[in-house]
């Protein structure tokens, strides 16, 4: 799922809004397939942060993280083409709703400095920190394309148009 630059951009900007570095042990595993902000199967989940996992074994750590998170919203299981997926939705922290909307609309330059800092600190790598800085200052000339993640960050397991 995370095989396009747009999906990688969604990963860079959305994960730090609800996760801390130490949470990676709960969400990063072979079953993790991506992060999204909409789900065509659940239109009421618009403007949530949604994680997709292939459900081919227990997700105890993910379930534990979800159940403890103050941002946990809902989850469900979907079977498709002989595979089972578990989808988790998280609400956006109230203080980040405006910045979340700027991000999903590709308005990186409008996010608050504190949110940019949170994103950069989450990743702790110079490459991503520089990329975030460039996107937020509209200085993305060093990249072949300026990637927004709007379309690629809509979960569409059943190809149902939203």
N, C-alpha and C positions, 0 to 999 in steps of 0.2 A: 504494500500500500504506500509506503514512504519512498517511492522511487522517482518522483519528479521534483524539480526545484520548487514548484509551488507548494507541494506537500511538505517539503523540508522547511519552507518559510513559515507555514502554519505551525509546524512543530516548534520552531524557534520562538515565535511570538506568543503562542497560546499556552504552552505548558507552564511557563513561569508565572502565569496569572493565578494558578491555583495550587502549584506544587512547590516544594522546597527541594534542594539538592538531595537531601537524605531520603526523599520519597521515591527516587529512581529505583531503589531496590524493590519497591512494591509494583512499579508499573513497567519496568523494562525487563522483558523476558521474551522468549521465542514466540509466545502467543500474542504479543502486542502487535497490532496491525496499523494503528494510526490514530490521529486526533482530528476532530471535526468541530464545527460550530452549529451544524444543523443535521437533521436526520429525516430523510424523505418518508420513512415509516412512522415517524412521530412528529408531525408538524407542530405540535404543542411544545416541542423541545427547541424551538427557535431560540437562538442566542443563549445556548448552553455550551459548555465545553464537554465534548463527547469522546470517550475512549472506546476503541474497538479492539476486542481480543478474539482470537480463534479459540474456541472452547473445546480443546482436545485433551484436557486434563484439568485437574483442580486449579482454581485461581484463588487459593486461600489468602495469599498476601494481598492481592488486589482487592478481594472482598473485605479484608480487614481494613485496608487503607480507606476504601469507600465508606465503610460503616463508621469510621472514626472522623471522617472529613466533615467540617462544618458546612461545606459546599455540596455535599452529596444531595442529589435530586431524585434520581430514579434509575432503574436498570431493567433490562429485559434480555431474553435469549431468542435468537433467530436461527432457523435451520434453512440452509440454502445449498443446493447442489452437493448433497452428502457431506456438508460441513456445518458445524454449529458455531455460532458466534455469540459472545456476550458483550452487550453494549451498556456502558455506564455514562450517565449524564450528571454534570456538576453545574451548579448555578455560578454566575459570575459574582465575585465579591462586590458588594455595593459601591465601594470606593473606586472600583475599576471599570464600571459599566461604560462610562463615557469613553475611556481609552480602548476598551474592548470594541466598541462600535467604530472608533477610528481605525483600528487594526483591520477589522473585517471589511471595511470599506476602502482599504488601501491608503488611508490618510495617515501614514506613519509620522509625518512631520507634526501632526497635531497632538500626539500623545505627550503626557506630562513627563517631565524630566525624571520624577521619582519612579514612574512605570518603566521608562527606558532603563534606568539604573537597576531595577529589580530584574529585568530580563537579562541584562548583561551579567549581573552577579550570579544568576542561576547557572549560566553556562560556563563561566570561568575559563573561556578560551579566547585568545586574542583574535582569532579569525571571526568567531561569531560576534564578539564584542564590537569589532570593527564593522562588521556587516550591519549590526543593529544601529550603530552610530551613523553609518552612511545612509541607511534607509530613513532614519529619523531626521536627518539633516538634508534630505533630498540630494545627497551626493552619491548616487549609486552608479555613476558613470563607469566605475571600474568593473561593473558586472555587465555581461553581455545583454542581459535582459533584467528589467526591474520586475521581480516576481511578486504579484499579489496572490493570495491564496483563496480568494472568494469561491470560485467554482470547485476547486479540488478539495476544499475542506467541507463539502456537503456529503455526508454519508448517504450512499444510495445503493444499499445491498441488493435490492430487488428491482433496480432500474425503474422505479416509480417516479415520474416527474413531479417535482414539488409544485 
